[in-house]
Amino acid sequence: MIRIATVGTSVITEAFVGAAQRTPGIEVVAVSSRDGDRARAYADRLGVSGSFGSLDALLDSSEVDAVYIGSPNAAHREQVARSLAAGKHVLVEKPAVATAAEWNDLVAQSHASGRVLLEAMRTAYDPGIAAVRDELARLGVIRRASLHYQKRSSRYDDVLAGGTPNIFDPAMGGGALADLGVYAVHAAVLLFGEPVTISAARVEIATGVDGAGIALLGYPGMVVDVSFSKITSSVRPSEIQGEDATLEIDHLASPRRLRTIPRGADATERDVAGETEAGVDALDAEVARFVELVSAGGVAAAAVDNARTAATLRTIERIRATFPN
C-alpha cells in the first residue's frame, strides 16, 4: 500500500483525495498546510487521519511514501525537488513547472533517487482521450483541429474588485494558459506531436497575466487552433476535422461524449462514461497510473509520460514567447 500525503488545500487537491480514496493500492494518510489548524480541519473534512503544519514535518515522516503537490504553480519546483531529496515519490499537479529545462532537471533527480516523478495531467490518462484516439482513424486525413478550454473563474470577480488571487497572480505562475490552456496544448501534443510553427495572442488583465488567449499550431498538412480563457466561458465542443469526417469532443480535459460526423452520412455518438461499469471519473486513471509506476518501481517506465510533459512545457514556452509584449 502506497502511503501518500498532500501538499496544499486547493479544490484540485480535494478532488485528488477523493480519487485516491477510490483507487486500490494507495491511501491518503495525511494532508499538509502551512497553517496546522487549517490542515487538521481539512483532514477531518476529507476523512484523512493525519495532518502536518509544514512541508518539513511531512518530509521527515517515515509514515509517508509519496507526496501529491497541489500548491500554487510557482511553488512546485522547490517542493518537488525537496520531496525527491527526502526519498518520496512525487505526483505534481499540472503544470508541473514553468519550463521544460526545470522539468528535465527534476526527472534527472528522480532517476538519481530511484523515486517516481509524474505530472498529474488527467488528460493523459483519461479514458475519454483514448476514445478520441480510436475515433481519429475514421476521419481520414486530418487537416484541422480546434481545441479549447474556456471557463470564467469565480476568482475573476476578485480581480475586477482590485485583488490578485493566486490563479491570476504572475508571481504564483497564474494565468489562463497555465491553468486551462495547458489541457488543450497537452491534447495537441498527445494527439499530433510538437508543432512546427506557433503564433499566439493574449488578453492581458489588470494583474498582468493572460486572462484569455489563442495559439495557432502549425503541422505538416494541418493546423490546430488552441484557445483558453478564465474570464469568459464557451459552450461549443472542441473539433478535429478530417477530409472524411469531423469529430466533436464535449469536454477536452475529460471527454465523455464524442460525436463523429462523416461526410454525407449520419452522425454517430459515443458515450465514453457508459463504456465502463461504474462510469468514469476524471482523476481516477491518473492516480491509477501513479500507483502502477510506484508499485512496479517504474522510474524508467515513466519515461514516456515525462517526455510528453517536457514536450507540452516546450510548446507552452513557445506560445508565451510569441505573445506580444
Secondary structure as UniProt FT lines:
FT   STRAND          2..7
FT   HELIX           11..22
FT   TURN            24..25
FT   STRAND          26..32
FT   HELIX           36..46
FT   STRAND          50..52
FT   HELIX           55..60
FT   TURN            62..63
FT   STRAND          66..69
FT   HELIX           73..75
FT   HELIX           76..85
FT   TURN            86..87
FT   STRAND          89..93
FT   HELIX           100..113
FT   STRAND          117..120
FT   HELIX           122..125
FT   HELIX           127..136
FT   TURN            137..138
FT   STRAND          142..150
FT   TURN            154..155
FT   HELIX           156..160
FT   TURN            161..162
FT   HELIX           166..168
FT   HELIX           170..172
FT   HELIX           177..181
FT   HELIX           182..192
FT   STRAND          197..204
FT   TURN            206..207
FT   STRAND          210..219
FT   TURN            220..221
FT   STRAND          222..229
FT   STRAND          238..242
FT   STRAND          245..249
FT   STRAND          257..262
FT   TURN            263..264
FT   STRAND          268..271
FT   HELIX           273..275
FT   TURN            277..278
FT   TURN            282..283
FT   HELIX           284..295
FT   TURN            296..297
FT   HELIX           300..302
FT   HELIX           303..322
//
